[in-house]
Amino acid sequence: MEDVLEVYQRKPDAARPLVCIDEFCKQLLSEVAPVLPPEPGNFDHDDAGKGKRERYDSEYVREGSVSAFMIAMPHEGKRRVFVGKEGKRKAVDYADAIEFLCDTLYPEAEKIILVQDNLNIHETASLYKRFEPAKARRLAAKLEIHYTPKHGSWLNMAEIEISLLARSALKKRIPNQATLEKIVSQNVARRNKMPKPIQWQFTNKKARIKLKRLYPQISLG
C-alpha cells in the first residue's frame, strides 16, 4: 500500500507518465421486443399523463460478455479504454493492452509508471506469451510496475474511471461488442475534451493514522 501511495505523491513528469490500468466486464444483452421510445412529459413528477421514459421488455437474450481495459491517466485527467479483438481477459489481451499503452499512447515516454492489481495475467510473462522475445523485452523494460495490495484494489485510480463510465454509459442493455465499443469511445472522447486531473489526497501519513490496525504491531519491550 505505501509503495502505491508514494507513487501517487510524485510530481507529474511527462517523460515518466503515471498510468493506472484495470479490467471491467460488461454482460451483453439483446432485446426480444422493440424498445418503446420515451413520451414527452415532466419526468420530475410521477403523475399520470406526465410522460414516460424509454421502456424495455423484461425479457432479454444473453449474448456473452466483453472484457475491456480501462487505462487511466490521473495527472492528465484523461482516460482510454482498450478492447481486444475477442474482448477477453486473457494474458494475450493484457499484452495487447500494454502494447497499445507503450506504442500508441506513450511512444516517446522514457518509462511508464504503471499501477495495477495482482491479477495473474498482470505480469511481464504475458508479454512473452504474445510477442517475440525482443519485443516483449522492449515493452517490459518501458514499464515501472507497482501493484496494489490484495484486498486493496480501491487504491487503483482506474477503478474511479470504471465507476464513472459504468454510471454514465453502461446502464442500458448492449447487444454486441461493436455497439459497446462505439458507446465507450463516444463517452471517453466527450470526457477527454474536458480533462480533470485526479487529486489523490490519501497519503502514507494519513494511512499510518487511519489504517493503523493494518500495520504490524512491534513490541519494544
HELIX and SHEET records of a PDB file:
HELIX    1   1 GLU A    2  TYR A    8  1                                   7    
HELIX    2   2 ALA A   91  GLU A   99  1                                   9    
HELIX    3   3 PHE A  100  LEU A  105  3                                   6    
HELIX    4   4 ALA A  125  ARG A  130  1                                   6    
HELIX    5   5 PRO A  133  ALA A  141  1                                   9    
HELIX    6   6 SER A  153  LEU A  155  5                                   3    
HELIX    7   7 ALA A  158  ALA A  169  1                                  12    
HELIX    8   8 GLN A  177  ASN A  192  1                                  16    
HELIX    9   9 ASN A  204  LYS A  210  1                                   7    
HELIX   10  10 LYS A  212  LEU A  214  5                                   3    
SHEET    1   A 5 LYS A  78  PHE A  82  0                                        
SHEET    2   A 5 TYR A  60  MET A  73 -1                                        
SHEET    3   A 5 LEU A  18  GLU A  31 -1                                        
SHEET    4   A 5 ILE A 112  GLN A 116  1                                        
SHEET    5   A 5 LEU A 143  TYR A 147  1                                        
END                                                                             
